[in-house]
Amino acid sequence: MKTIRYILMLLMLTVTSGIQAQLYHDNLLENVKGKVKYIVYSRNSKSEVVNFSQDGKIQRSDIINPTYNKYGYMTRCQNLLYGTYCDKTYEYKNGKLIKECIKTGDGTAITEYIYNDDGTVRDEVHTITVNGLSKSFTLSAQYKDFDQQGNWTRRIISCNNKTFADSRVILYWE
């Protein structure tokens, strides 16, 4: 009987050893679903690559000392922004990033995310406060194309009667 249990245990370990659960939800920081390996953004002739490990952790050199809650959501980190270190916090609700706050020595930048029914970000409401003076603006997105995972690959962003194109290519872990 012990031999059968031992064989079953070895079999279970063999079957599950190739499966790695996604422990972190950093994909929410980039508004993507699924086990993302990397994203290549193309914005106004500039490109940016964002990598993820198999366990879902974002791999960016400008994110320093990330702190996660017990559910695998990043709640705080230090960030290198235009050559200056700042503190960044994140708030989530119903599995979505709803608020991001960046604090620097002389001000704060708060972004609140408003979602469409399909989980894409409809609006980003930005409020920047420097030395007690605040300015707000909203970036609105119109989505043009999606990949097979349901993530956007091309969108148009508008703000104050100006628009720009935003596109990305997403590769997923197998």
N, C-alpha and C positions, 0 to 999 in steps of 0.2 A: 504494500500500500504506500509506503514511504517512497518507493522507487517511482511509482506512477505520479505522485505529487511533485517529485523532483523533476521528472521529465516534463510535466505540464508547466512548471515554473520556468524551466529553460526555454520551452517553446514560446511561452508568453513573452519572455525577455527578448528572444530572437525576433519575434514578430513586431514588437513595439519599439525596438531599439532604433529602427530607421525613421520612426515618426517623432517629429519634434513639435511640441505644442507652441503656439504663439503666446509668450508670456507677457509681452509688452504691447501697448496700444499706441505706439508713436506714429503709426500710419494716420491717426486722426489729426496730427499736427500738419499733415499735408493733404487732408481731405481725400483720402483714398481708402478703399475697402480691399480686403484680402491680404495674402502673404506677399507683400511687395519686396522685391530684391533691390531695385533702384528705379528712380524717376529722373528723366532728363527733361528739364524745362527749357523752352526757347521763348525768350521775351525780348522783343525789339533788337534782334541780331545778337543778343547775349544768351549764353547757355549756362545752366547750373545743373549739377548732378547731386542727387540726394540718395544715399545708400542706406539699406536696412540689413541687419543681421537676420538669420533664420528665425530667431526668437522674437522678432518684431522691434528690436531696439534700433533707433535712428543712429546713423553713423555720420555725424557732422563735426568738423573740427571747431566750429564756433559755438558748440554746446559743451559747457564745462560743468562738472559736478552735478549731473542730473539727480533729482530725488524723485522716487516713485512711491505711490501709495500701495497698499497691499493688493490692489487689483491690477497693478501693472500700468497705471496711468502716470505719466510724468506730471508732477505738480509744481516743480520748481527747478531752476537751473541758473547758472551764470551764463551770460552770452557775450560774445565779442561782437560789438555793433559799431561799425565805422572806426575801429581801432580803440574803442573804449569798452571796458567791462561794465556790464549792467546786470541787474537781477531780473529774472523773468518768472512769472507764475502763470499757471494754467488752471482753469475751472471747466468741469465737465458736467453734463446733465444728459441722462438717457443715452449714454454711449456716444455723445457728441461733444466736441470742444465748443464751449459757448463764450469763453472770455480768456483773453491773453493780456497780461499787464507787464510792461517793461518799465523798470525804475532806474533812472540814472541819477547822477549827483544833483542835477538842477531841474529835473522834471520827470513826467510819466507819459507813457503812451499806452492807451487802453484800446484794444480791439474787441468788439463784440460781434459774434457771428450769428446770422439769422439764416435758417435753412429752408430750402424747398422741401416738398413732401418726399422727393426721391433721395434726400440726404445730401444733395449738393448745396454749397453755400450760395444763397441768393444775394445777401448783402454783408459787407464788412463795414461796421460803423467804427470809425477811428476817432478818438479824442486825444489830442496832444496838449499837455499842460507844461509850460515852461515858466518858471518864476511867477507862478500864480495866474498867468494868462492862458486861456484855453481856446482851442480851435478844433472844430469837428468837421468831418467830411465822410461821405459814404461811397464805397466802391460797390457797384452792382454788376453782377455777372449774367451773361446770356450764354448758355451752353450750346455748342454746335455739333460736337461729335463725342461719342463714348466708345470705350473698348468693350470686349466681351465680358469683363468683370463688372461693368456698369460704372466705371470711373471715367470722368471727363478726360478728353484728349485735346480738345480745342474749345476755347471760349473767348468771348469779347467782354472786356471790362470797361465800364463807363463811370466817369466821375466829372461833374461840373461841365457837361457837354463835350468832354473829350473822351476818346476811346482808344484802346490798344488791344492787340491780339495777344493771346496767351495760349501756348500749346505745350504738350508734354507727351513723352513716350514712357510707358511703364512696362518693366519686366518683372515677372513674378517668380517666386521660388516654386519649384515643382512640387 
